């Protein structure tokens, strides 16, 4: 039986304008689902407020720096893990704002932890969700 040959999919290089735009559009779709404001987006991204507004308006950079890519990766992973843990999107999206008794959160929400401003805060929330999911870190 002959196998059909599929044309290789063109994937933009991670340091390209197309990749930057795609990543930031995805980020803003997630933050919209989570009901975040510009100040919260700024803290998650670790950038200036004016940068958030420029990016929201579609004025994407030619490439994203390593820090921003790492932050985006954690946000995407957090979002994805929540979608797996809570099959109802509204519950998954609401989870980040709910008080959490887990020691990592100390009764605060995951969002409060994520807004600490450090990449490590995002990493720890992602790691927590991966452990809850049973996927390791």
C-alpha positions as CSV (number, residue, x, y, z in Angstrom):
1,X,0.0,0.0,0.0
2,X,1.5,3.3,-1.0
3,X,1.6,6.1,1.5
4,X,0.6,9.6,0.5
5,X,3.4,12.1,0.9
6,X,2.4,15.2,2.8
7,X,4.1,18.4,2.1
8,X,6.2,19.6,5.0
9,X,4.4,22.2,7.0
10,X,6.0,25.6,7.0
11,X,6.7,26.5,10.6
12,X,8.2,30.0,11.2
13,X,11.5,30.2,13.0
14,X,11.1,31.0,16.7
15,X,13.0,34.2,16.3
16,X,10.8,35.5,13.4
17,X,8.2,38.2,13.3
18,X,5.5,35.6,12.3
19,X,6.3,33.5,15.4
20,X,6.3,36.6,17.7
21,X,2.9,37.6,16.4
22,X,1.5,34.1,16.7
23,X,2.8,33.7,20.3
24,X,1.5,37.1,21.4
25,X,-1.9,36.6,19.8
26,X,-2.2,33.3,21.7
27,X,-1.1,35.0,24.9
28,X,-3.8,37.7,24.5
29,X,-6.4,35.1,23.8
30,X,-5.5,33.3,27.0
31,X,-5.5,36.5,29.1
32,X,-8.9,37.5,27.6
33,X,-10.3,34.1,28.7
34,X,-8.8,34.6,32.1
35,X,-10.2,38.2,32.3
36,X,-6.8,39.8,32.9
37,X,-6.2,43.5,32.5
38,X,-3.1,45.3,31.0
39,X,-1.4,45.6,34.3
40,X,-1.7,41.8,34.9
41,X,-0.6,41.1,31.4
42,X,2.4,43.4,31.9
43,X,3.4,41.5,35.1
44,X,3.1,38.1,33.4
45,X,5.2,39.2,30.4
46,X,7.7,41.2,32.5
47,X,7.6,44.2,30.1
48,X,6.6,47.9,30.2
49,X,2.9,48.8,30.1
50,X,3.4,50.7,26.8
51,X,4.8,47.5,25.3
52,X,1.7,45.6,26.3
53,X,-0.5,48.2,24.6
54,X,1.6,48.1,21.5
55,X,1.6,44.4,21.3
56,X,-2.2,44.3,22.0
57,X,-2.6,46.6,19.0
58,X,-0.7,44.2,16.8
59,X,2.6,46.1,16.8
60,X,4.6,42.9,17.3
61,X,8.4,42.9,17.6
62,X,10.6,41.3,15.0
63,X,11.6,38.7,17.6
64,X,10.9,38.0,21.2
65,X,13.7,37.9,23.7
66,X,14.5,34.7,25.7
67,X,12.8,36.0,28.9
68,X,9.6,36.7,27.1
69,X,9.6,33.4,25.3
70,X,10.1,31.6,28.6
71,X,7.3,33.5,30.3
72,X,5.0,32.7,27.3
73,X,5.9,29.1,27.4
74,X,4.9,28.8,31.1
75,X,1.6,30.7,30.5
76,X,0.8,28.4,27.6
77,X,1.6,25.3,29.7
78,X,-0.5,26.6,32.6
79,X,-3.4,27.2,30.3
80,X,-3.0,23.8,28.6
81,X,-2.8,21.9,32.0
82,X,-5.9,23.7,33.2
83,X,-7.8,22.7,30.1
84,X,-6.9,19.0,30.8
85,X,-7.7,19.2,34.5
86,X,-11.0,21.0,33.9
87,X,-12.8,19.9,30.7
88,X,-15.2,22.7,31.1
89,X,-13.4,25.8,29.8
90,X,-15.2,28.2,32.2
91,X,-14.0,26.2,35.2
92,X,-10.5,26.0,33.9
93,X,-10.3,29.7,33.2
94,X,-11.8,30.6,36.7
95,X,-9.4,28.4,38.6
96,X,-6.5,30.9,38.5
97,X,-8.6,33.4,40.5
98,X,-9.9,31.0,43.2
99,X,-8.2,30.8,46.6
100,X,-6.0,27.7,46.9
101,X,-5.1,25.9,50.1
102,X,-2.0,24.2,48.5
103,X,1.2,25.3,50.3
104,X,2.5,27.0,47.2
105,X,-0.4,29.4,47.2
106,X,-0.9,29.9,51.0
107,X,-4.6,30.5,50.6
108,X,-4.1,33.0,47.7
109,X,-5.0,32.4,44.1
110,X,-2.6,30.9,41.5
111,X,-3.0,34.3,39.7
112,X,-1.6,36.1,42.7
113,X,1.4,33.8,42.6
114,X,1.8,34.3,38.9
115,X,1.7,38.0,39.3
116,X,4.7,38.0,41.6
117,X,6.7,39.3,38.6
118,X,9.4,36.6,38.5
119,X,9.7,33.9,35.9
120,X,10.1,31.4,38.8
121,X,6.5,32.3,39.9
122,X,5.2,31.1,36.5
123,X,7.4,28.1,36.6
124,X,6.2,27.0,40.0
125,X,2.5,27.3,39.1
126,X,3.2,25.3,35.9
127,X,5.1,22.7,37.9
128,X,2.3,22.4,40.4
129,X,-0.3,21.8,37.7
130,X,1.9,19.3,36.0
131,X,2.3,17.4,39.3
132,X,-1.5,17.5,39.9
133,X,-2.0,16.3,36.4
134,X,0.5,13.5,37.0
135,X,2.7,14.6,34.2
136,X,5.8,15.5,36.3
137,X,7.7,18.7,35.7
